[in-house]
Amino acid sequence: MTTTMSEESQERSLTREVEAVQIPSGDRIDLPALTKVRITQQLGGSFTVMTPYGLARIEGSNADALGPDLAAAQTDESTTAETPKEKLPSGVEPDEEAIWQQLKNVYDPEIPVNIVDLGLVYSMNVEPNEKGGYKVDVQMTLTAPGCGMGPAIAEDAKSKVVLVPGIDEAEVNLTWEPAWDQSMISEEGRMILGLV
């Protein structure tokens, strides 16, 4: 979900202490209550905020710290996104398109384009596992090898993929070969970034 906000609504004071992830280092930090933040991006269920300490990402589960209006909106979105996962009949494979759609809900916190349209996902394979369900293996990269956000983005992708019916587990691995470049961005991603 992309939310456009007025300049006033982007400026917030945290209502409580909240854990965040610094961008681009990926270090976890605690932001004290009453810290002034400015929301710069709200995509894929998380918030990118400018803090006195630099950019940080706050997970959607902590939206209440940003204000009751965002907490209510996040609750509405997560209720829709996290309906109980249906079981697939025996022998029915998970819907690969649904897996790709879930990956399109994962965003680099500094770029308003999902990881699929950015060209960061190199492969996605679905295989049966020992539990009788299915496992997804994703190979992906980042826009820059030194980005500390890699583990956070990979974990976000993993948590979204396992929401697909029939998927019991997911593994997301970062790779640097081939090196990512802008030619890998989809047409839709290019339009969002104004590269067309």
C-alpha positions, 0 to 999 in steps of 0.5 A, spaced: 500 500 500 502 506 498 500 512 502 500 519 500 500 524 506 500 531 507 506 535 510 503 535 517 501 528 517 508 526 515 511 529 522 510 525 528 512 524 535 512 517 537 507 516 542 512 510 546 519 507 545 519 503 539 525 499 535 527 501 528 532 499 523 537 504 521 538 505 514 542 503 510 546 500 516 541 495 518 543 496 525 537 495 530 536 502 535 531 504 540 527 510 538 525 514 545 518 516 546 516 523 543 522 522 538 520 527 532 520 523 526 518 524 519 514 519 515 518 519 508 515 512 505 509 507 507 510 501 503 509 494 504 507 494 511 512 498 514 514 505 515 521 509 513 522 515 517 527 520 518 529 521 525 534 525 529 539 519 528 538 519 520 533 514 516 530 508 519 525 503 518 519 502 523 515 495 522 507 496 521 506 492 527 509 498 531 504 503 527 501 505 534 507 508 536 506 513 530 499 515 532 492 512 532 490 513 525 496 509 522 495 504 527 487 503 525 489 503 518 495 498 519 490 494 523 485 494 517 491 492 512 493 486 516 486 484 517 486 483 510 493 481 508 493 475 514 486 472 513 487 465 516 491 461 511 487 455 507 490 448 507 491 446 500 488 439 498 493 433 498 497 433 491 495 441 489 501 445 489 501 452 491 500 458 486 506 461 484 503 467 482 501 468 489 508 467 491 510 473 486 505 477 488 507 476 496 514 478 493 511 484 490 509 487 497 516 487 499 520 494 498 527 497 499 526 502 505 529 507 500 526 506 494 518 506 492 519 500 488 518 493 490 523 488 490 521 484 484 520 490 479 527 493 481 529 486 479 532 484 485 529 477 485 533 472 481 529 466 482 524 463 486 523 455 486 517 451 489 519 444 492 516 439 496 518 438 503 519 433 508 512 435 512 508 434 506 507 441 504 512 446 500 518 450 501 520 456 497 527 458 495 528 465 493 535 468 490 535 475 490 540 481 491 540 488 493 542 495 489 548 495 493 553 490 496 554 494 502 547 495 504 546 493 511 538 492 510 539 485 506 537 481 512 531 485 514 529 485 506 530 478 506 526 476 512 521 481 510 520 477 504 520 470 507 515 472 512 510 474 506 512 468 502 509 463 508 503 467 508 501 463 501 497 457 502 501 450 501 507 454 503 510 451 510 517 454 509 521 459 505 529 461 505 531 467 502 538 468 500 542 474 498 547 473 492 551 478 488 552 474 482 550 477 477 551 484 480 545 488 479 544 494 475 538 499 473 537 495 466 534 489 471 528 494 473 521 492 470 518 497 465 513 499 471 519 500 476 522 505 471 515 509 470 515 509 478 522 512 478 521 516 472 527 513 468 522 512 462 
